[in-house]
């Protein structure tokens, strides 16, 4: 079977530009895309990140009372149609979340795990440090890790869990080739267990998905780390590593939240092979 990569449009979010480009800005509302990556492979269907859940996000930000995008207060906003949910995007391909074999997340922030709990037949592949972080988040990280529903069906929003919702999980550490041509690469700093993903395809250059180690091409161009981070030195080192990996593998970089690059990306139902 030929490996196929499909980008699933998850809508958009908005936050202050200073959070996108730490110490560089400019400040002010900055809207950016959110997406997931489906890899159809001989060893199964791999999902890298699962987007954001608009209903949960709005409830968390707006205290459970607001549903209109325009009424979400503060620096954060979310813009997502029903078609841009994980089930809506998979439906474009004739699939459903139950058809996912493996869920991999760059990290466990709520805009990357919104569809995890829906993938009820999948094995979860996770970095041990990220699993530790979501189970015991520091108070300053609590909002980022607030979508923990995939950890335990008994506590969909509040509380911390000790087991994974999907049938089983594998905790990883270091760089790991999870299947032939699919390699998770450690890029910590934004979070302690952050992974980027390298995908090798038959007919094109390798694809290097940065995750939130690098929001956009501009972050790399000016070497500005994303504002939310747990370790700025590690985050800067991960930007350097992504440059090195792209050169080493002659890989094309796909950024997690790049509003300039996003229009040129091929999206579902189109794909890369």
N, C-alpha and C positions, 0 to 999 in steps of 0.2 A: 504494500500500500504506500502510495506517495504521501509524504507529509504535507499538510495544508494548514495555513495560518489565516485566521479570520479575526478582524478587529470588530468588537461589539460596542457600538455607540451607547454610552450610558448617560448622555446628557451633558450638563455643565454645572459648575459651581462658581462661586464668586467669593473672593476675599481681598484684603488689602494688598497692594503691590509690594509693600515692604516685607510681607510674609512670603511672597514668591521669590524675591531677590533680596536676601538678608543684607542689610546695611547698604543697599544699592538703590532699591525702589525702581521707579518713582511710587510715591504713596498714592492711594486712591483706589476705587473699585477695580478689580481685575478679574474678568471672567475667563474661565479655562475649561477645556474638555475633560471628561472622565470616561474611561473605556476599559474593557476587558479584552483578553486575548484567548481565543480558542485555538488549540493545536490539535488537529485530527491526525493521529499517528498510528502506526502499526500496533503499538502497545496500548492504545486506548485514546480517549478524548481528554486532553489536559486543558484545564482552565487556569490562566494566570490572571489573578485578581477577578473580582466579581461585581465591581461597581458600587454604587451607593443606593440605599433604600430611601426614596424621597419621603415617604410617610414617617419613617422612624426619625430621619434627620430633622424634619420639620418639627416633630413632637419634642425632640431633645432641645432644639434651639429655641423654639417658641413656647415652651412650657406646656405643650400638648393642646394648644387652642387654635393655632394658626395653620391654615392649609394653603393659602394663596402665596405664591412666590414673592409678591411685592410686600407681604406683611412679615416676612422673616426678618427679625431685627438684627442689628449689629453688622459685623464685617462679613458674615457668612450668609450665602444664599444658595438655593439649588433650583435647577431648571431641568425638568425631566418629564417627558411624555410617557404614556403607557407603553408605547412601542420601544422606548429607550430603557425599559427595565430589562433585567437579564432574561426572564421568560419571553418578553417581546422580541428581543434580539435573536434568541435561539430559535424562535418560531419562524424567523425568516429563512432558516436553514432546515426546517422540518424537524427540529430537535426540541427537547425540553430539559430543564435542569437535572432530571433524574437520569439523563443519558450521559452525564459527565462521569468519567472514570476517576480522574484525579483533580483535586483542587490545590493549586499552589498560589500563595499570595506573596507579593513583594514584601508586604508587612501587614499588620492587622489594624491600621487606621480605618475608621468607619467608611471612608469613600472608596475602600478597596475590598471590603468584605460583605457588602450589602446583599449579595446573592448566595453567600456561602451556605446558609442554613437550608436553602432550597435544593442544594445538590445532595440529596439524601442517600444516594447510592454510591457516593464517591469516597475515595481514600484521601485524607487531607495530608499533604506534605508541608511541613512547617519547620522553620528554624527553631531550635530549642530556646534560644534567647528571646525570640518573639513570643513564643508560647508562655514563657515566664513573665514577660512584660505585660501581656494582656490579662493574665491571671492576678498579677500584683502590680498594677500601674502606680507610678508616682502621682501624687495629686495634680501636678502640672500637666500630666499626660492623660488624665482620666477622661476628658472629653474625646480625645482622639481614639481611645480604645473603648468607647461606650457602646458600640455594636458588638456585643459578645454572645448574641443569640445562637450562633453556630457551635458554641462550646457546650451548651447544656439546654435542652428544651424546657426544663423546669424553671429556668430564670431567664426569660427572653430579653429583658433589658437590665434589670438591677441585679446586684450580687455578682460574685466571682465563681467560676466553675472549675472543676478539676478534671473534666473529661471532655472529649470532642463529640459534637452532635452526630457527625457522620459516622458510619459504622466502625471505622478504624482510622488511625493516623500514624504517621511516621515522623518522628522528630529528627531533624538533620542538623549538621554542623559542618562548616567549611564549604568549599565548592563541591557540588555534587552533580554528576551526570545522571539524571533521573530516568532517562530513556535515550536510545541512540540519537544523537544530534540535539538533545535538549539538556542544557546545563544551567543549573542555578549557581550564581556567582555572588559571593558575599560582598556587599557594598554598605557597610554600617555607617551610622552617624545620624541619619534622619531618625532611625530607630535602632535599637541594639541588634536586632536580627534581620536586618533588611537584605533582601535578595534582588538582584537583577537577573534577567534570563537571556541566554544566547540560544537561538534556534538556527540550525543548519537546514537549508532546503536544497532541492535538486537543481533548480533552474535559476537561482538568483544568489546574490551575496547573502551571507548570514545576517540575521536580524537580531539586534541587541536591544532588548527592552530595558530601559533604565530604571523603571519604577520611580519612586520618589527620591532616589539618590540624585536625580537630575530632572527637574520639572520641565525644562525647555532647552532649546539650543542656546538661548541667550545666557542661561545659567552657566553653560560650559564655556561660552565665548568670553565672558567676563569673570569666570571662576567665582560666581556668587552662589553660595549654598542656599538651599531653601531655608526660609526663616524657622519653621518648626524643626527642631533637631534636639537630640539628647547629647551629642558630642560634636562640636563644630570642627575639631581637628580631624576626627574620623570622617565627617561629612565631606570636608575638603579633600581628604585622601581618596575618598570614593569617587569624586569628580575626576581626580587624576587617574584613578584606575580605569574608569570608563573610557577615557581617552586612549589609554594604553591598550585596553582590550579591543577597542574598535580598530586600532592600527594593527595589532597582532593578528586578528582574524579577518581583516578587511571587511568589517561588519558595518551595516547601516544602522545608525542609532535611531530608535523610536522612543520619543520622550513621553513622560506620563501625562503632562498637563500643558502642552505647547499649543497655544491658540494660533500661532503662525504656521506651524507644520501640519496641524490637524487637517486642514482642508485638502491637503495633497495625499493623505493616507487613504488606501483602499479600505472600504468598510463593508460590513455585511449588507447584502449577500455575496459581495465580491470577496476574493481571497488572494493570498500569495502562495505560490508553489515553487 
